[in-house]
Amino acid sequence: MSENAAIILAAGKGTRMGSAPINKVCFDCAGIPVIRRIVRNMRAGGITRFVIVVGHRAESVMRALDGEPDILWAYQAEQKGTGHAAECGIKALESIGFSGSVVITMGDKIIVPSVIRSLLDTMRPASPAGQPLAVLGVQPNPGKTSKGHVVVRDGKVLGIVEAKDIQKAQVEDRAISLCDRSFSAAEVAATPFVNAALYGYDVKALAAALKTLRPDNAQGELYLTDTIEYFARQGSVGFYQVNPAEMLTYSTRPELRAIAHKFLRPASAFSPRTENVEAFIARFGDRPCVVASAPGRVNLMGRHIEHRGGSTNMMATDQRLTLVVAPREDNLVRISNLDPAFPDAEFRIPPCDVAVAHSTSQTAAWLDYLDSPSAKAELQTNRGHWMNYVKSAVYRFQLASDLPLCGMDILAAGNIPVAAGLSSSSAIVVATAEAIVALNELNLSTREFVDLCGEGEWFVGSRGGAGDHAAMKCSRAGRITHLKFKPFEIGESVPFPPNCSVIVVNSGEMAKKSEGARETFNARIRDYETAFNDIRRHFPSLPITYFRDLAFLPEKDLDKAMSVLSGTVKGVATFGVKECRRAEACLDLLKTADLKALGEMMKASHDGDRLGKYEYECSTPRIDALCDRLNAFPGVYGSQLVGAGLGGCVIALVENPAVEPLLASLRGEYTAFACAPSEGSRVDF
């Protein structure tokens, strides 16, 4: 078989896709960047080498193809048309002495492998024996179209006329010339075929043809399509009719979303066929779907401070919430749960312009919406329903999107203890958000995703930060990850010490953020804000932008700042300053495996939450007693409340030989288990 290559043109700006920070060809399509899908399909069709012509957002294209073999890169510094882009690609092939057949296509066309195989079979090396010098992919003319029109007479292709040139000829009332023959604009517009933008050439013949191109056309560009007339004059041009279903093309995000849905597997194709997949099929049918999941989370150090700019040290637990989610054609969201304690429900996604029109930012618009009578009435009507956490993600992500989100059918199942401080509610938000992003091709950065999840949960009435959501999104198996906030940043990740374990003990006391505990959580946040505002008012010259900055002032400046505070405000601020410092020290203790010091720090952190300590005071007598019991057990380095408090779980850092004896001692009184650092949230396609 003769050598072959493909040149994929991916330098364009793709303005109809919006102002994304990535090139149009890098948008995900059912979990895989479009450009990677194209390369893999063409490789399966017989292409052995690739040249990717890049320009706009070139770095994003290179990242999307990282690890793909046999890739050459060509840079088109200036947008001069498809002919110029092809010339850049040809120069890259010439630089390695390539000779053979070359297929050229665009980076927004996902072509099935069989089409590529058929095109390669049709192509022949240029010769006087009558074989085609070029092969052109064509599709039936759908009528009004922006595609170039292929002019065929007596079974021979004479050339391609771009849509804008047809329009210009109509306006100027002049004929169009191809191969010394004249055609009216109406005749060209009525041709039976349009250009599929899939070409095959002998590489040396194409190099010669590209040198003849001139920008004397409606767009003032070098058209690759003009090479077809060049080859028609020299011999013949073969053409291959491409079924539109075999070449999926997009120019807008809704078009890409429709394409992506074609790549989803039916629920029955997921392996293993878990109980929730079977339940989804029984409830909603064997539909194309995704499986989105989010873990519980444990914060080793850095509680109650991420919304003040403090850091956290997170790990995901083995427990997960899993959603089987199928897209819908309308705006209806239907939810069902394996656990009968969580009843079925449904709701409609509001329109994109749900926010108040005069808001100064997206966050302000979201707050305006949450303060609106309709939002308050909706929450009051469904107070305490798990549906509110699904709505948290759907409503917030809809506000962030300029296009309507698709509806969804959702079947949920999980084993994260409810109202136990492991953020089972936030897991609903994150897993729903993962499904939304996957099914709507939103292509958000991690920071955008985390911020939207954090703000989304304000729908239930709390005004916390995004620490839990960040932990679920960013955690890595076997590691503790340091997360920074304001701005959000994924910090260093270090291995969890192999000679110890984290034990989670459920106190049995429930703290539901959607009910009474919410007011206490919000009161602590108000205390933080009062403390920071009072300090700024009294000492405007202090170099502090966020509350966390207080923790790293010189002691004399900190003492001066804290002197203006009193009561619960001072207590909360005192805890926050200490916790910010502990959160920064945690990672170093893990690196040096100083587990004794880390355990003592966990004890100190919990002491700041104890009742009667006049600091943060979000513990309970039962939880305080449980921590004391754990700390007294041989082999326990330290323990503390986990989560927002007022109930839930306690975590303990325990040397491995003591794990089983400790669990045995708790059996019958508490639900307890050991957990290992696990992977964060994900979507399976």
Beta strands, then each sheet from edge to edge (+ up, - down):
strand 1: 4-10
strand 2: 28-29
strand 3: 32-33
strand 4: 50-54
strand 5: 71-75
strand 6: 101-106
strand 7: 109-111
strand 8: 134-140
strand 9: 149-153
strand 10: 156-161
strand 11: 176-178
strand 12: 181-183
strand 13: 193-202
strand 14: 237-241
strand 15: 247-249
strand 16: 265-266
strand 17: 288-301
strand 18: 312-327
strand 19: 332-337
strand 20: 345-348
strand 21: 408-414
strand 22: 479-484
strand 23: 489-495
strand 24: 500-506
strand 25: 636-641
strand 26: 649-655
strand 27: 671-675
strand 28: 682-684
sheet 1: 5+ 4+ 1+ 6+ 13- 8+ 14+
sheet 2: 5+ 4+ 1+ 6+ 13- 9+ 10-
sheet 3: 2+ 3-
sheet 4: 7+ 15-
sheet 5: 11+ 12-
sheet 6: 16+ 17- 18+ 21- 19- 20+
sheet 7: 16+ 17- 28+
sheet 8: 16+ 17- 18+ 22- 23+
sheet 9: 25+ 26- 24+ 27-
end
